[in-house]
Amino acid sequence: MKRCRVLAMVMLLATTTVLRAEEYTHEASGLKFTLPKGWTCTEAKGRITVSNKDKTLFCVGDVIPKEAAKAIFDDIEKFIDQLEGWDDVEVSGGPEKEKVNGLLQTWYEGTAKFQSGKGDAEETEWDMTIITGGKAVLFLIGTGELEENEKTYEAFFESIKKAE
């Protein structure tokens, strides 16, 4: 009986360690999320970059200063067009709003031309989710193979919650 308890405790600790390894806390926004298996997240100066294992999907985000939030919400197209490397931005959907884990997620989608590192401009589809309810507003812009990774991408957004 003791042996079973010890084995159960070891399994619980191993599971907890694996879950903890996949969780990421973004201090600037006060939010945390679970990375899907094989995905990575890097952070530099508060800006995060999340990508899937084969680097065909990217999600970049940062906090929106509270004093700038209203102007950004009023003209999402202008906000995205001002991002480095983005041109000819068009919004084709949104805003869609949904409460997830007590946080408001507002979602938009569209197309834009994106300057690659080689200097070529490629038209790409994007989506942007703005998450409010943490200690700061967080925006996340996804590009790449969004449809091909739809279920995993949605699970990533469903995992976002307040950091404790």
C-alpha positions as CSV (number, residue, x, y, z in Angstrom):
1,M,0.0,0.0,0.0
2,K,2.8,2.4,0.9
3,R,4.5,1.5,-2.4
4,C,1.4,2.5,-4.3
5,R,1.3,5.9,-2.5
6,V,4.9,6.5,-3.3
7,L,4.4,5.6,-6.9
8,A,1.4,7.8,-7.1
9,M,3.3,10.7,-5.6
10,V,6.2,10.3,-8.0
11,M,3.7,10.2,-10.9
12,L,2.0,13.4,-9.6
13,L,5.4,15.2,-9.2
14,A,6.5,14.2,-12.7
15,T,3.2,15.4,-14.2
16,T,3.4,18.7,-12.3
17,T,6.9,19.2,-13.6
18,V,5.9,18.6,-17.2
19,L,2.9,21.0,-16.9
20,R,5.1,23.6,-15.2
21,A,7.6,23.3,-18.0
22,E,4.9,24.2,-20.6
23,E,3.5,27.2,-18.7
24,Y,4.8,30.6,-19.4
25,T,4.2,33.8,-17.4
26,H,4.4,37.2,-19.1
27,E,5.2,39.5,-16.2
28,A,4.4,42.8,-18.0
29,S,0.8,41.8,-18.6
30,G,0.3,39.7,-15.5
31,L,-0.9,36.8,-17.7
32,K,0.2,33.2,-18.1
33,F,-0.5,30.5,-20.7
34,T,0.3,27.0,-21.6
35,L,2.5,26.3,-24.6
36,P,1.3,23.5,-26.8
37,K,3.7,20.6,-27.0
38,G,6.8,21.5,-29.1
39,W,6.0,25.2,-29.1
40,T,8.5,27.8,-27.8
41,C,8.2,31.3,-26.3
42,T,11.0,33.9,-26.1
43,E,10.9,37.3,-24.6
44,A,12.9,40.4,-25.1
45,K,12.1,43.7,-23.4
46,G,8.5,42.6,-22.7
47,R,7.8,41.5,-26.3
48,I,7.1,37.8,-26.6
49,T,7.4,35.6,-29.7
50,V,5.6,32.2,-29.7
51,S,6.1,29.7,-32.5
52,N,5.1,26.2,-33.2
53,K,7.7,23.3,-33.6
54,D,8.2,23.6,-37.3
55,K,8.2,27.4,-37.3
56,T,5.2,27.7,-39.7
57,L,3.2,29.7,-37.2
58,F,4.3,32.8,-35.2
59,C,2.5,34.8,-32.6
60,V,4.1,38.1,-31.4
61,G,2.8,40.2,-28.6
62,D,3.4,43.0,-26.1
63,V,1.5,45.2,-23.8
64,I,-0.5,48.2,-24.9
65,P,-0.1,51.2,-22.8
66,K,-3.4,52.1,-21.1
67,E,-3.3,55.7,-22.3
68,A,-3.0,54.4,-26.0
69,A,-5.6,51.6,-25.8
70,K,-8.7,53.6,-26.8
71,A,-7.0,55.0,-30.0
72,I,-5.7,51.5,-30.9
73,F,-9.1,49.9,-30.4
74,D,-10.7,52.7,-32.5
75,D,-8.3,52.0,-35.5
76,I,-6.8,48.5,-35.4
77,E,-5.8,48.8,-39.1
78,K,-3.6,51.9,-38.3
79,F,-2.1,50.2,-35.3
80,I,-1.0,47.1,-37.3
81,D,0.1,49.2,-40.3
82,Q,2.5,51.0,-37.9
83,L,4.2,47.7,-36.9
84,E,7.7,47.3,-38.4
85,G,7.6,45.5,-41.7
86,W,3.8,45.6,-42.2
87,D,2.2,47.5,-45.1
88,D,-1.2,47.6,-46.9
89,V,-3.0,46.3,-43.8
90,E,-6.7,45.3,-44.3
91,V,-9.1,44.2,-41.5
92,S,-11.6,41.7,-42.8
93,G,-13.1,40.5,-39.6
94,G,-13.8,41.6,-36.0
95,P,-14.1,42.7,-33.5
96,E,-15.3,39.4,-32.0
97,K,-15.4,39.3,-28.2
98,E,-15.4,36.4,-25.9
99,K,-14.8,35.9,-22.1
100,V,-12.1,33.2,-21.5
101,N,-11.0,32.4,-18.0
102,G,-12.5,35.7,-16.7
103,L,-10.5,37.7,-19.3
104,L,-12.0,39.6,-22.3
105,Q,-10.4,38.5,-25.6
106,T,-11.2,40.7,-28.6
107,W,-10.2,39.2,-31.9
108,Y,-9.6,40.7,-35.4
109,E,-8.4,39.2,-38.7
110,G,-7.1,40.4,-42.0
111,T,-4.3,40.5,-44.6
112,A,-1.2,42.6,-45.0
113,K,2.0,42.7,-46.9
114,F,5.0,41.8,-44.7
115,Q,8.6,42.6,-45.5
116,S,10.7,39.4,-45.2
117,G,14.3,39.6,-44.1
118,K,15.2,39.3,-47.8
119,G,13.4,42.5,-48.6
120,D,10.5,40.9,-50.5
121,A,7.0,41.9,-49.5
122,E,4.6,38.9,-49.2
123,E,0.9,39.1,-48.6
124,T,0.0,37.2,-45.4
125,E,-3.1,36.5,-43.3
126,W,-3.0,37.6,-39.7
127,D,-5.2,37.6,-36.7
128,M,-4.9,39.7,-33.6
129,T,-6.2,39.1,-30.1
130,I,-6.3,41.7,-27.5
131,I,-6.6,40.4,-23.9
132,T,-7.9,42.7,-21.1
133,G,-8.3,41.8,-17.5
134,G,-4.7,41.3,-16.5
135,K,-2.5,44.0,-14.9
136,A,-1.9,45.4,-18.5
137,V,-3.6,44.9,-21.9
138,L,-1.8,42.3,-24.0
139,F,-2.0,42.1,-27.8
140,L,-1.0,39.0,-29.7
141,I,-0.7,38.9,-33.5
142,G,-0.6,35.5,-35.2
143,T,0.7,34.9,-38.8
144,G,1.7,31.8,-40.8
145,E,-0.3,28.6,-41.1
146,L,-3.1,29.6,-38.8
147,E,-5.8,27.4,-40.3
148,E,-3.5,24.3,-40.5
149,N,-2.8,24.7,-36.8
150,E,-6.3,25.9,-35.8
151,K,-7.1,23.5,-32.9
152,T,-3.7,23.9,-31.2
153,Y,-3.8,27.7,-31.8
154,E,-7.2,27.9,-30.2
155,A,-6.1,25.8,-27.2
156,F,-3.2,28.2,-26.7
157,F,-5.6,31.1,-26.4
158,E,-8.0,29.2,-24.2
159,S,-5.1,28.6,-21.8
160,I,-4.5,32.3,-21.1
161,K,-5.4,33.3,-17.6
162,K,-4.3,35.7,-14.8
163,A,-0.9,34.9,-13.3
164,E,-1.2,34.2,-9.6
